[in-house]
Amino acid sequence: MSKAPRISFEFFPPQTLDASFRLWETVQMLAPLSPDYVSVTYGAGGTTRALTHEAVRTIGQNYGLRVAAHLTCVDATREETLAIAESYAAAGVTDIVALRGDAPKGADRFVPHPEGFANTVELVEALARTGKFNIAVGAYPEPHPEAASAQADVDWLKRKIDAGASRAITQFFFEAETFLRFRDACAAAGINAPIVPGILPIISWEGAKRFAARCGAHVPPTLEEGFAHAIRDGREELLALTQCTVLCDRLVSEGVEELHFYTLNRPHMTRDVCHALGVTPQVTLEKVA
C-alpha cells in the first residue's frame, strides 16, 4: 500500500455571516488531519483583500496552522501590493501563493494596473527580493485559456520558478494522466521545484463543469456520462467520492507525495477522500495508570 500523502487545503474568505460559519466549520473539520499548510484565496479581481488578511490571521492564531496567503497583481500598484505582503510578514506569515489573478468583474481579460506588476514573474521577483517568504505559484497541466500552447505554459512556469518561486500548485484536472504528462514536460524543461497537483473534490457536477470551462480543464466524456447516470440514480456523491479517491490514489502510486485540495469551504468530501487515502486525524492516546 502506498504511503499516505502530505496534504494541504485551500479556503476562501467569507463575505457573509453564513459563509463565515461555513469557513470555521471547514477549518475545524480539516485541521485535525494535520495539513502541511492551508491557503486563503483572494476573491475575483482581488475584491476580498481585507477579508483574506483577517482570515489568514485568525486561522494562524486560533488553529495553529501554517497559512499561505494568496497575493495577486490585480488592480493595485506595486507599492500597494508589496505593502500587503509586508503586512503578512508582520503578522508572522512566511508563505505566499503569488498569482496574476483573474480580471476584475466586468472585464474581459486581465489588464495590469498602470503602476502595478505586469505579471506573476514580476511579482515573484519583487517578493523574492524581500527574503521574507516561501513563494508558491500556479501551474496549468492543461493549456491556460490565454496560453499559445501547452509548452508555453511549461516555459512560463519555468520563468516563475527561476524568478524565485520554490514550488508550484496546479489547476485541477479530472484524469491522472493529465498531471503525469505535465510533470514529465516540466522535468524535461529543467524544472526541479516540487509541482503539487491541485485536487477538486466534486461537490456539484454542474459547478465543476463551470469551473472547468473557465480554466480550460478537459471534461472526459466517460465522466460526463457517469455523472449523468449517478445524478439520475441519486448517487452523485458516491461517484464523486470514488472518482476523487481513485484519482488521488493513482497519483500517489506514481510517486506524488503531496496533494492540495480545493475545498470550496465544503469540508466533508475532502475529509472523506483524505481518510480513504490513509490520512486520518492525529490523536494522542494518554496512558492509563
Helices and strands as residue ranges (DSSP letters): E 6-11, H 17-30, G 31-33, E 37-40, G 44-46, H 49-63, E 67-72, H 78-90, E 95-99, H 120-130, E 134-139, H 150-163, E 167-170, H 176-188, E 195-196, E 198-199, H 205-215, H 221-233, H 236-253, E 258-262, H 267-276
